[in-house]
Amino acid sequence: MKVAARSVEILQPGLEYGVIAGHCEKGFAVTSDRGPINANVAVSCLVEPQRGDTVLVSVDDTGCSYILSILERDEDSRRKTQLSFEGDVSVAVRDGSISIASDETIALASKNFELSAHEGRVCLEKTSFFGNLVESNIARIRIVADSLDSIVRRAVQRFKSTYRYVEEHEEVQSASTRMIVDGTLTMHTKNTMHIAEGHVKIDAEQIHLG
């Protein structure tokens, strides 16, 4: 059996140092010892090149060139280092953990945000939350605080049963108050005082005093 052998051209690219001159139609314009080069960014080069960066470029005889890595950047420029991706990105850590730390600020921005974990803990010295709508479905909530201030224009609460224990003083101030009880209303106090500037009216089929 005869096998037709075909000659395969093997490209052996060379490596060049270059400096980013700016953007071009496809990729970046790079100045090097061999002259100007139009190079694309290799997939493995995650740092977005910027003007003035010293880069390592792979160039073959056909003119195909890729920026492999950013070698040096002017420290005095204080430019932001940006990791650039195209398409969906996933970061996976197996048999370990991942940690992100910053001396100043960590900012997250997205159209949609999802966070899922078996157990979580958030420790913040001070926090602020701004939004238009909050919906929660929680089996149990426990809050421990030294003080709690709430300012709400309108509040509606629905409970099957509610219990409230106040060790010291409770005070309610309102323009008007209405209480509707389907069953029995029981008040047990050591001393009771009802003070009205106008009328006091008690209406019932039977009234027992004493």
N, CA, C and O of each residue as an XYZ file, in Angstrom:
840
protein
N       0.851     -1.184      0.000
C       0.000      0.000      0.000
C       0.881      1.226      0.000
O       1.784      1.369      0.824
N       0.597      2.116     -0.950
C       1.393      3.320     -1.058
C       0.692      4.470     -0.339
O      -0.520      4.651     -0.462
N       1.448      5.214      0.385
C       0.923      6.381      1.096
C       1.503      7.612      0.460
O       2.721      7.769      0.368
N       0.623      8.487      0.020
C       1.084      9.725     -0.609
C       1.630     10.643      0.468
O       0.939     11.006      1.419
N       2.875     11.000      0.291
C       3.529     11.872      1.268
C       3.469     13.302      0.775
O       3.801     13.583     -0.377
N       3.052     14.192      1.631
C       2.977     15.601      1.288
C       3.941     16.373      2.170
O       4.067     16.117      3.368
N       4.595     17.295      1.563
C       5.511     18.136      2.338
C       4.705     19.138      3.148
O       3.819     19.808      2.617
N       5.004     19.234      4.389
C       4.308     20.143      5.296
C       5.262     21.251      5.684
O       6.361     21.007      6.183
N       4.831     22.446      5.449
C       5.668     23.591      5.797
C       5.535     23.875      7.284
O       4.447     24.174      7.775
N       6.621     23.781      7.978
C       6.633     24.031      9.417
C       7.134     25.442      9.662
O       8.271     25.786      9.336
N       6.272     26.239     10.235
C       6.638     27.620     10.528
C       7.361     27.681     11.855
O       6.896     27.125     12.850
N       8.475     28.341     11.872
C       9.241     28.524     13.096
C       9.281     30.018     13.420
O      10.137     30.745     12.915
N       8.360     30.467     14.255
C       8.319     31.897     14.559
C       9.499     32.310     15.415
O      10.087     31.505     16.137
N       9.823     33.571     15.315
C      10.867     34.139     16.152
C      10.272     35.091     17.169
O       9.143     35.556     17.018
N      11.035     35.373     18.194
C      10.589     36.251     19.270
C      11.251     37.609     19.135
O      12.444     37.714     18.851
N      10.462     38.633     19.342
C      10.957     39.999     19.235
C      10.468     40.807     20.430
O       9.357     40.618     20.925
N      11.340     41.720     20.878
C      10.908     42.721     21.845
C      10.293     43.891     21.081
O      10.773     44.260     20.009
N       9.250     44.460     21.624
C       8.618     45.589     20.969
C       7.955     46.510     21.971
O       7.850     46.199     23.158
N       7.513     47.646     21.471
C       6.829     48.642     22.292
C       5.486     48.950     21.635
O       5.416     49.181     20.428
N       4.425     48.952     22.436
C       3.090     49.227     21.920
C       3.008     50.690     21.488
O       3.237     51.602     22.284
N       2.675     50.897     20.203
C       2.522     52.257     19.685
C       1.075     52.712     19.715
O       0.807     53.914     19.718
N       0.144     51.779     19.736
C      -1.270     52.128     19.759
C      -2.102     51.028     19.149
O      -1.593     49.954     18.827
N      -3.384     51.298     18.992
C      -4.297     50.331     18.381
C      -4.209     50.416     16.863
O      -3.880     51.459     16.299
N      -4.508     49.306     16.223
C      -4.630     49.270     14.767
C      -5.939     48.572     14.424
O      -6.734     48.262     15.311
N      -6.161     48.328     13.146
C      -7.431     47.739     12.727
C      -7.650     46.375     13.359
O      -8.764     46.058     13.777
N      -6.619     45.578     13.433
C      -6.690     44.277     14.086
C      -5.552     44.172     15.086
O      -4.404     43.962     14.695
N      -5.845     44.309     16.333
C      -4.822     44.174     17.360
C      -4.153     45.493     17.686
O      -4.808     46.521     17.858
N      -2.801     45.436     17.769
C      -2.019     46.590     18.194
C      -0.859     46.810     17.234
O      -0.344     45.878     16.617
N      -0.473     48.064     17.132
C       0.721     48.424     16.371
C       1.912     48.392     17.310
O       1.900     49.026     18.365
N       2.950     47.645     16.919
C       4.130     47.449     17.757
C       5.358     47.901     16.976
O       5.532     47.544     15.810
N       6.191     48.676     17.618
C       7.479     49.055     17.022
C       8.550     48.118     17.551
O       8.623     47.861     18.753
N       9.393     47.602     16.636
C      10.444     46.660     17.012
C      11.672     46.919     16.161
O      11.667     47.809     15.310
N      12.731     46.140     16.390
C      13.965     46.299     15.623
C      13.770     45.954     14.148
O      14.461     46.505     13.291
N      12.845     45.055     13.842
C      12.600     44.692     12.451
C      11.617     45.645     11.769
O      11.325     45.487     10.584
N      11.105     46.636     12.511
C      10.182     47.597     11.937
C       8.817     47.517     12.598
O       8.649     46.810     13.592
N       7.842     48.234     12.056
C       6.495     48.199     12.633
C       5.827     46.848     12.410
O       5.977     46.229     11.356
N       5.086     46.402     13.425
C       4.400     45.109     13.386
C       2.958     45.327     13.828
O       2.695     46.031     14.804
N       2.042     44.723     13.108
C       0.645     44.667     13.535
C       0.403     43.294     14.152
O       0.443     42.277     13.459
N       0.154     43.273     15.446
C       0.087     42.003     16.171
C      -1.239     41.875     16.904
O      -1.771     42.840     17.453
N      -1.751     40.657     16.892
C      -2.909     40.329     17.713
C      -2.443     39.925     19.107
O      -1.276     39.597     19.318
N      -3.366     39.955     20.042
C      -3.046     39.554     21.410
C      -3.329     38.067     21.560
O      -4.423     37.604     21.241
N      -2.346     37.320     22.046
C      -2.532     35.889     22.267
C      -3.574     35.662     23.359
O      -3.734     36.480     24.265
N      -4.274     34.542     23.255
C      -5.307     34.228     24.237
C      -4.719     34.135     25.639
O      -5.369     34.520     26.611
N      -3.497     33.626     25.751
C      -2.869     33.470     27.064
C      -2.395     34.788     27.653
O      -2.084     34.845     28.842
N      -2.331     35.852     26.851
C      -1.930     37.165     27.368
C      -3.183     37.860     27.883
O      -3.922     38.461     27.104
N      -3.425     37.784     29.174
C      -4.663     38.290     29.748
C      -4.619     39.785     30.019
O      -5.663     40.437     30.044
N      -3.433     40.337     30.222
C      -3.325     41.765     30.525
C      -3.504     42.563     29.240
O      -2.815     42.314     28.250
N      -4.421     43.513     29.253
C      -4.676     44.352     28.087
C      -3.485     45.268     27.838
O      -3.133     46.054     28.718
N      -2.841     45.193     26.649
C      -1.699     46.067     26.362
C      -2.123     47.532     26.311
O      -3.258     47.858     25.962
N      -1.181     48.407     26.668
C      -1.398     49.842     26.617
C      -0.221     50.502     25.920
O       0.865     49.930     25.820
N      -0.456     51.709     25.443
C       0.593     52.440     24.735
C       1.820     52.603     25.634
O       1.705     53.003     26.792
N       2.979     52.293     25.089
C       4.224     52.412     25.828
C       4.673     51.143     26.516
O       5.781     51.102     27.051
N       3.848     50.100     26.523
C       4.229     48.840     27.158
C       5.315     48.138     26.341
O       5.285     48.139     25.110
N       6.266     47.543     27.047
C       7.254     46.676     26.405
C       6.693     45.263     26.370
O       6.315     44.716     27.405
N       6.636     44.664     25.165
C       5.961     43.388     24.998
C       6.885     42.391     24.313
O       7.872     42.758     23.676
N       6.531     41.114     24.465
C       7.206     40.027     23.762
C       6.295     39.575     22.627
O       5.150     39.181     22.853
N       6.822     39.639     21.393
C       6.015     39.366     20.206
C       6.573     38.153     19.475
O       7.784     38.017     19.300
N       5.669     37.274     19.053
C       6.032     36.126     18.226
C       5.704     36.465     16.773
O       4.569     36.821     16.457
N       6.714     36.351     15.876
C       6.545     36.711     14.466
C       7.069     35.569     13.601
O       8.167     35.065     13.838
N       6.283     35.152     12.587
C       6.765     34.133     11.655
C       7.013     34.760     10.286
O       6.787     35.954     10.085
N       7.481     33.933      9.346
C       7.864     34.437      8.026
C       6.667     34.903      7.205
O       6.833     35.676      6.262
N       5.470     34.446      7.547
C       4.281     34.860      6.795
C       3.747     36.207      7.250
O       2.826     36.755      6.645
N       4.325     36.735      8.314
C       3.858     38.010      8.839
C       2.846     37.892      9.949
O       2.375     38.904     10.469
N       2.499     36.665     10.324
C       1.567     36.460     11.438
C       2.292     36.725     12.753
O       3.359     36.162     12.998
N       1.737     37.554     13.575
C       2.413     37.937     14.817
C       1.409     38.003     15.956
O       0.238     38.332     15.766
N       1.909     37.675     17.161
C       1.083     37.668     18.362
C       1.857     38.304     19.514
O       3.062     38.105     19.663
N       1.144     39.060     20.309
C       1.709     39.587     21.553
C       1.541     38.508     22.614
O       0.419     38.157     22.980
N       2.655     37.985     23.104
C       2.611     36.875     24.054
C       2.480     37.344     25.492
O       1.785     36.708     26.284
N       3.128     38.433     25.842
C       3.091     38.888     27.233
C       3.508     40.346     27.315
O       4.155     40.883     26.417
N       3.117     40.969     28.420
C       3.543     42.333     28.739
C       4.767     42.215     29.639
O       4.680     41.672     30.741
N       5.888     42.713     29.183
C       7.131     42.568     29.938
C       7.348     43.703     30.924
O       7.808     43.474     32.043
N       7.026     44.908     30.524
C       7.336     46.054     31.380
C       6.341     47.171     31.096
O       5.880     47.347     29.969
N       6.023     47.916     32.144
C       5.122     49.062     32.027
C       5.658     50.190     32.889
O       6.197     49.958     33.972
N       5.507     51.398     32.405
C       6.020     52.558     33.120
C       5.340     52.655     34.476
O       4.118     52.786     34.547
N       6.118     52.592     35.554
C       5.551     52.633     36.896
C       4.985     54.005     37.236
O       4.063     54.100     38.046
N       5.512     55.067     36.639
C       5.050     56.413     36.961
C       3.741     56.768     36.265
O       3.146     57.803     36.569
N       3.287     55.937     35.346
C       2.071     56.280     34.600
C       0.809     56.104     35.433
O      -0.200     56.760     35.172
N       0.852     55.215     36.448
C      -0.298     54.944     37.308
C      -1.527     54.524     36.497
O      -2.662     54.822     36.869
N      -1.285     53.837     35.399
C      -2.384     53.365     34.586
C      -2.967     52.088     35.169
O      -2.287     51.329     35.860
N      -4.214     51.875     34.879
C      -4.911     50.707     35.397
C      -4.518     49.467     34.595
O      -4.517     49.484     33.364
N      -4.186     48.393     35.312
C      -3.923     47.109     34.667
C      -5.241     46.385     34.479
O      -5.967     46.141     35.443
N      -5.546     46.043     33.245
C      -6.843     45.460     32.922
C      -6.664     44.079     32.324
O      -5.909     43.888     31.371
N      -7.384     43.102     32.909
C      -7.440     41.757     32.344
C      -8.571     41.725     31.328
O      -9.716     42.031     31.659
N      -8.253     41.357     30.094
C      -9.229     41.444     29.009
C      -9.586     40.054     28.503
O      -8.703     39.243     28.224
N     -10.893     39.778     28.384
C     -11.392     38.505     27.867
C     -12.450     38.784     26.811
O     -13.039     39.865     26.777
N     -12.684     37.809     25.958
C     -13.788     37.841     25.012
C     -14.647     36.603     25.227
O     -14.135     35.485     25.285
N     -15.957     36.806     25.345
C     -16.851     35.684     25.578
C     -16.976     35.363     27.056
O     -16.539     36.132     27.913
N     -17.579     34.219     27.344
C     -17.790     33.792     28.724
C     -16.467     33.411     29.372
O     -15.575     32.867     28.721
N     -16.352     33.703     30.666
C     -15.136     33.412     31.428
C     -15.532     32.679     32.701
O     -16.488     33.069     33.372
N     -14.816     31.640     33.032
C     -15.055     30.877     34.250
C     -13.728     30.653     34.958
O     -12.736     30.272     34.338
N     -13.723     30.895     36.265
C     -12.541     30.656     37.093
C     -12.875     29.522     38.051
O     -13.803     29.644     38.850
N     -12.143     28.434     37.985
C     -12.418     27.255     38.802
C     -11.197     26.922     39.650
O     -10.066     26.951     39.167
N     -11.438     26.606     40.920
C     -10.385     26.187     41.846
C     -10.774     24.818     42.389
O     -11.839     24.670     42.988
N      -9.933     23.829     42.189
C     -10.210     22.475     42.642
C      -9.328     22.150     43.838
O      -8.128     22.424     43.844
N      -9.954     21.556     44.852
C      -9.238     21.136     46.065
C      -8.494     22.308     46.704
O      -7.345     22.165     47.122
N      -9.142     23.449     46.777
C      -8.497     24.611     47.388
C      -9.470     25.764     47.508
O     -10.678     25.590     47.341
N      -8.953     26.923     47.792
C      -9.765     28.121     47.969
C      -9.188     29.248     47.128
O      -8.071     29.149     46.621
N      -9.953     30.309     46.987
C      -9.515     31.481     46.238
C      -9.696     32.711     47.121
O     -10.678     32.821     47.854
N      -8.752     33.620     47.044
C      -8.777     34.818     47.875
C      -8.486     36.034     47.011
O      -7.565     36.013     46.194
N      -9.266     37.091     47.187
C      -9.067     38.358     46.497
C      -8.890     39.439     47.552
O      -9.761     39.623     48.402
N      -7.783     40.148     47.508
C      -7.481     41.172     48.511
C      -7.068     42.454     47.817
O      -6.423     42.427     46.770
N      -7.441     43.570     48.404
C      -7.089     44.880     47.867
C      -6.822     45.829     49.023
O      -7.529     45.810     50.030
N      -5.793     46.663     48.871
C      -5.496     47.657     49.897
C      -6.485     48.814     49.874
O      -6.605     49.538     50.862
N      -7.193     49.003     48.769
C      -8.110     50.133     48.669
C      -9.547     49.667     48.408
O     -10.315     49.518     49.358
N      -9.920     49.439     47.176
C     -11.323     49.191     46.837
C     -11.453     47.956     45.959
O     -10.620     47.709     45.088
N     -12.508     47.184     46.199
C     -12.921     46.101     45.314
C     -14.304     46.463     44.785
O     -15.251     46.581     45.563
N     -14.430     46.637     43.493
C     -15.689     47.061     42.873
C     -16.172     45.984     41.915
O     -15.400     45.475     41.103
N     -17.450     45.638     42.012
C     -18.081     44.666     41.123
C     -19.244     45.351     40.417
O     -20.072     45.993     41.063
N     -19.310     45.222     39.111
C     -20.384     45.834     38.331
C     -20.877     44.833     37.301
O     -20.076     44.240     36.578
N     -22.182     44.640     37.229
C     -22.751     43.680     36.294
C     -24.229     43.980     36.111
O     -24.857     44.593     36.974
N     -24.784     43.546     34.981
C     -26.220     43.680     34.760
C     -26.985     42.770     35.704
O     -28.007     43.178     36.255
N     -26.517     41.554     35.903
C     -27.115     40.607     36.842
C     -26.018     40.057     37.740
O     -24.878     39.881     37.309
N     -26.372     39.785     39.000
C     -25.391     39.305     39.973
C     -26.002     38.143     40.743
O     -27.118     38.249     41.250
N     -25.277     37.041     40.831
C     -25.727     35.869     41.572
C     -24.619     35.417     42.516
O     -23.441     35.404     42.158
N     -25.023     35.048     43.726
C     -24.090     34.549     44.733
C     -24.718     33.336     45.396
O     -25.825     33.413     45.928
N     -24.008     32.214     45.361
C     -24.526     30.976     45.919
C     -23.448     30.327     46.777
O     -22.307     30.175     46.339
N     -23.808     29.945     47.998
C     -22.861     29.299     48.909
C     -23.641     28.509     49.951
O     -24.788     28.834     50.256
N     -23.018     27.481     50.489
C     -23.642     26.696     51.553
C     -23.677     27.483     52.857
O     -24.648     27.394     53.608
N     -22.654     28.232     53.123
C     -22.588     29.044     54.343
C     -21.786     30.300     54.040
O     -20.781     30.245     53.332
N     -22.227     31.421     54.569
C     -21.555     32.688     54.290
C     -21.444     33.554     55.528
O     -22.216     33.414     56.477
N     -20.472     34.450     55.503
C     -20.254     35.375     56.613
C     -19.747     36.695     56.049
O     -18.815     36.717     55.246
N     -20.359     37.785     56.469
C     -19.977     39.118     56.015
C     -19.663     39.962     57.242
O     -20.499     40.092     58.136
N     -18.474     40.534     57.291
C     -18.050     41.400     58.396
C     -17.726     42.777     57.818
O     -16.758     42.927     57.072
N     -18.523     43.770     58.158
C     -18.345     45.125     57.661
C     -18.423     46.098     58.823
O     -19.335     46.015     59.647
N     -17.476     47.017     58.895
C     -17.511     48.041     59.930
C     -18.663     49.016     59.688
O     -19.298     49.475     60.637
N     -18.930     49.328     58.433
C     -20.022     50.225     58.063
C     -20.478     49.867     56.662
O     -19.650     49.620     55.786
N     -21.789     49.836     56.438
C     -22.304     49.460     55.125
C     -23.522     50.300     54.774
O     -24.241     50.766     55.658
N     -23.750     50.490     53.486
C     -24.923     51.194     52.972
C     -25.482     50.382     51.816
O     -24.733     49.846     50.999
N     -26.808     50.297     51.754
C     -27.474     49.558     50.681
C     -28.518     50.459     50.045
O     -29.338     51.053     50.745
N     -28.491     50.564     48.719
C     -29.444     51.388     47.989
C     -30.076     50.525     46.898
O     -29.374     49.837     46.157
N     -31.389     50.566     46.807
C     -32.079     49.779     45.794
C     -33.540     50.181     45.709
O     -34.015     51.014     46.481
N     -34.247     49.580     44.761
C     -35.666     49.860     44.571
C     -36.565     48.762     45.122
O     -37.696     49.044     45.520
N     -36.099     47.529     45.157
C     -36.943     46.420     45.594
C     -36.087     45.343     46.231
O     -35.028     44.988     45.714
N     -36.559     44.821     47.370
C     -35.900     43.708     48.055
C     -36.948     42.637     48.315
O     -37.966     42.912     48.951
N     -36.718     41.432     47.837
C     -37.580     40.291     48.098
C     -36.742     39.193     48.750
O     -35.662     38.853     48.266
N     -37.251     38.644     49.852
C     -36.502     37.609     50.564
C     -37.451     36.501     50.995
O     -38.611     36.753     51.322
N     -36.950     35.281     50.991
C     -37.686     34.111     51.452
C     -36.760     33.339     52.376
O     -35.901     32.584     51.920
N     -36.939     33.533     53.675
C     -36.000     33.024     54.675
C     -36.774     32.221     55.710
O     -37.851     32.632     56.142
N     -36.231     31.088     56.102
C     -36.891     30.238     57.088
C     -36.814     30.841     58.486
O     -37.771     30.735     59.253
N     -35.698     31.468     58.829
C     -35.548     32.004     60.186
C     -34.603     33.192     60.165
O     -33.581     33.171     59.478
N     -34.946     34.233     60.922
C     -34.117     35.428     61.033
C     -33.889     35.721     62.511
O     -34.826     35.689     63.308
N     -32.658     36.001     62.869
C     -32.316     36.384     64.239
C     -31.443     37.630     64.182
O     -30.389     37.627     63.546
N     -31.882     38.696     64.847
C     -31.177     39.971     64.834
C     -30.837     40.355     66.265
O     -31.707     40.354     67.136
N     -29.589     40.679     66.506
C     -29.130     41.169     67.811
C     -28.474     42.519     67.578
O     -27.502     42.616     66.829
N     -28.999     43.567     68.215
C     -28.478     44.914     67.994
C     -28.637     45.737     69.257
O     -29.531     45.482     70.064
N     -27.765     46.730     69.430
C     -27.887     47.661     70.548
C     -29.021     48.648     70.326
O     -29.703     49.015     71.282
N     -29.238     49.083     69.109
C     -30.326     50.009     68.793
C     -30.798     49.750     67.370
O     -30.040     49.265     66.531
N     -32.060     50.078     67.109
C     -32.663     49.861     65.800
C     -33.581     51.027     65.482
O     -34.535     51.285     66.216
N     -33.304     51.729     64.401
C     -34.125     52.851     63.948
C     -34.651     52.530     62.555
O     -33.887     52.176     61.657
N     -35.964     52.657     62.387
C     -36.598     52.413     61.088
C     -37.493     53.596     60.743
O     -38.293     54.041     61.565
N     -37.351     54.098     59.527
C     -38.191     55.186     59.035
C     -38.883     54.672     57.775
O     -38.235     54.463     56.749
N     -40.190     54.471     57.852
C     -40.956     53.883     56.761
C     -42.212     54.718     56.539
O     -42.882     55.098     57.499
N     -42.536     55.005     55.278
C     -43.746     55.774     54.997
C     -44.994     54.938     55.261
O     -45.964     55.459     55.811
N     -45.001     53.680     54.894
C     -46.130     52.790     55.151
C     -45.602     51.387     55.385
O     -44.730     50.914     54.656
N     -46.135     50.719     56.411
C     -45.681     49.372     56.752
C     -46.893     48.474     56.951
O     -47.838     48.847     57.646
N     -46.867     47.300     56.348
C     -47.917     46.294     56.503
C     -47.246     44.996     56.923
O     -46.327     44.521     56.255
N     -47.706     44.422     58.033
C     -47.140     43.179     58.545
C     -48.265     42.173     58.762
O     -49.346     42.528     59.232
N     -48.003     40.928     58.418
C     -48.975     39.857     58.610
C     -48.281     38.716     59.360
O     -47.247     38.209     58.925
N     -48.871     38.321     60.498
C     -48.306     37.263     61.332
C     -49.393     36.250     61.659
O     -50.569     36.598     61.770
N     -48.992     35.010     61.810
C     -49.894     34.012     62.366
C     -49.930     34.135     63.879
O     -51.006     34.067     64.473
N     -48.805     34.310     64.502
C     -48.703     34.578     65.940
C     -47.531     35.517     66.154
O     -46.524     35.430     65.450
N     -47.656     36.404     67.112
C     -46.566     37.318     67.422
C     -46.465     37.488     68.929
O     -47.476     37.583     69.624
N     -45.234     37.524     69.426
C     -44.959     37.696     70.853
C     -43.911     38.794     70.991
O     -42.931     38.842     70.248
N     -44.145     39.671     71.956
C     -43.221     40.771     72.168
C     -43.008     40.941     73.664
O     -43.963     41.023     74.438
N     -41.744     40.994     74.057
C     -41.379     41.139     75.466
C     -40.543     42.409     75.614
O     -39.499     42.559     74.980
N     -41.022     43.318     76.462
C     -40.335     44.586     76.695
C     -39.991     44.653     78.176
O     -40.889     44.654     79.018
N     -38.713     44.710     78.505
C     -38.301     44.715     79.902
C     -38.568     46.054     80.577
O     -38.923     46.088     81.755
N     -38.406     47.143     79.861
C     -38.541     48.447     80.501
C     -39.764     49.207     79.976
O     -40.880     48.923     80.411
N     -39.594     50.132     79.084
C     -40.672     51.043     78.704
C     -41.026     50.879     77.232
O     -40.147     50.695     76.390
N     -42.318     50.948     76.930
C     -42.794     50.945     75.555
C     -43.742     52.122     75.361
O     -44.638     52.344     76.175
N     -43.548     52.852     74.314
C     -44.352     54.049     74.061
C     -44.738     54.100     72.587
O     -43.913     53.879     71.700
N     -46.025     54.399     72.348
C     -46.548     54.533     70.992
C     -47.199     55.898     70.868
O     -48.073     56.245     71.661
N     -46.782     56.670     69.885
C     -47.367     57.977     69.609
C     -47.924     57.959     68.190
O     -47.198     57.674     67.237
N     -49.216     58.262     68.049
C     -49.851     58.237     66.735
C     -50.976     59.261     66.689
O     -51.498     59.672     67.725
N     -51.342     59.666     65.482
C     -52.473     60.582     65.322
C     -53.780     59.888     65.674
O     -54.655     60.510     66.277
N     -53.937     58.636     65.321
C     -55.110     57.846     65.687
C     -54.712     56.380     65.713
O     -53.780     55.964     65.025
N     -55.436     55.597     66.521
C     -55.144     54.173     66.664
C     -56.451     53.401     66.662
O     -57.408     53.800     67.326
N     -56.503     52.312     65.932
C     -57.673     51.455     65.884
C     -57.223     50.019     66.059
O     -56.269     49.577     65.418
N     -57.915     49.283     66.937
C     -57.586     47.880     67.192
C     -58.852     47.049     67.028
O     -59.873     47.343     67.650
N     -58.794     46.011     66.194
C     -59.922     45.117     65.957
C     -59.505     43.717     66.379
O     -58.523     43.176     65.872
N     -60.265     43.122     67.324
C     -59.970     41.791     67.842
C     -61.196     40.917     67.626
O     -62.286     41.270     68.076
N     -61.043     39.778     66.943
C     -62.166     38.877     66.701
C     -62.591     38.156     67.973
O     -63.776     37.883     68.162
N     -61.651     37.849     68.833
C     -61.966     37.098     70.040
C     -62.002     37.975     71.277
O     -62.809     38.900     71.368
N     -61.135     37.688     72.218
C     -61.106     38.377     73.509
C     -59.875     39.251     73.609
O     -58.770     38.839     73.257
N     -60.081     40.471     74.098
C     -58.980     41.379     74.377
C     -58.763     41.409     75.877
O     -59.652     41.816     76.625
N     -57.603     40.986     76.321
C     -57.287     40.918     77.743
C     -56.120     41.837     78.037
O     -55.091     41.780     77.365
N     -56.281     42.690     79.048
C     -55.208     43.562     79.515
C     -55.056     43.342     81.009
O     -56.013     43.487     81.769
N     -53.860     42.994     81.420
C     -53.592     42.728     82.829
C     -52.477     43.653     83.281
O     -51.337     43.527     82.834
N     -52.810     44.589     84.175
C     -51.830     45.557     84.640
C     -51.915     45.690     86.152
O     -52.906     45.316     86.777
N     -50.856     46.230     86.714
C     -50.885     46.551     88.136
C     -51.700     47.806     88.375
O     -52.518     47.836     89.294
N     -51.504     48.820     87.591
C     -52.277     50.055     87.658
C     -52.615     50.484     86.233
O     -51.811     50.313     85.316
N     -53.805     51.040     86.058
C     -54.258     51.480     84.746
C     -54.780     52.904     84.832
O     -55.540     53.235     85.742
N     -54.380     53.745     83.894
C     -54.856     55.123     83.819
C     -55.294     55.412     82.388
O     -54.543     55.175     81.442
N     -56.513     55.923     82.235
C     -57.020     56.386     80.950
C     -57.313     57.875     81.076
O     -58.185     58.262     81.854
N     -56.622     58.698     80.348
C     -56.784     60.149     80.413
C     -57.225     60.631     79.038
O     -56.547     60.373     78.044
N     -58.350     61.324     78.975
C     -58.870     61.845     77.719
C     -59.225     63.310     77.893
O     -59.826     63.689     78.899
N     -58.864     64.127     76.934
C     -59.231     65.536     76.978
C     -60.696     65.743     76.602
O     -61.298     66.741     76.997
N     -61.282     64.799     75.835
C     -62.676     64.910     75.443
C     -63.531     63.865     76.125
O     -63.583     63.807     77.354
N     -64.209     63.030     75.332
C     -65.137     62.034     75.851
C     -64.458     60.676     75.951
O     -63.512     60.371     75.225
N     -64.980     59.865     76.882
C     -64.649     58.453     76.998
C     -65.945     57.681     76.830
O     -66.869     57.864     77.623
N     -66.040     56.833     75.833
C     -67.269     56.115     75.536
C     -67.006     54.624     75.588
O     -66.065     54.125     74.970
N     -67.853     53.907     76.339
C     -67.796     52.453     76.428
C     -69.166     51.927     76.031
O     -70.158     52.272     76.674
N     -69.253     51.110     74.999
C     -70.528     50.610     74.489
C     -70.449     49.097     74.423
O     -69.580     48.544     73.747
N     -71.372     48.413     75.137
C     -71.397     46.953     75.141
C     -72.759     46.479     75.605
O     -73.518     47.246     76.197
N     -73.076     45.203     75.336
C     -74.323     44.640     75.836
C     -74.299     44.553     77.354
O     -75.297     44.844     78.014
N     -73.173     44.157     77.901
C     -73.036     44.082     79.356
C     -71.702     44.695     79.748
O     -70.689     44.510     79.073
N     -71.727     45.428     80.853
C     -70.515     46.034     81.394
C     -70.428     45.637     82.855
O     -71.347     45.909     83.628
N     -69.337     44.999     83.241
C     -69.123     44.575     84.624
C     -67.952     45.365     85.187
O     -66.867     45.382     84.605
N     -68.170     46.001     86.292
C     -67.121     46.734     86.991
C     -67.027     46.196     88.403
O     -68.041     45.947     89.055
N     -65.794     46.017     88.872
C     -65.637     45.569     90.227
C     -65.181     44.127     90.296
O     -64.999     43.589     91.389
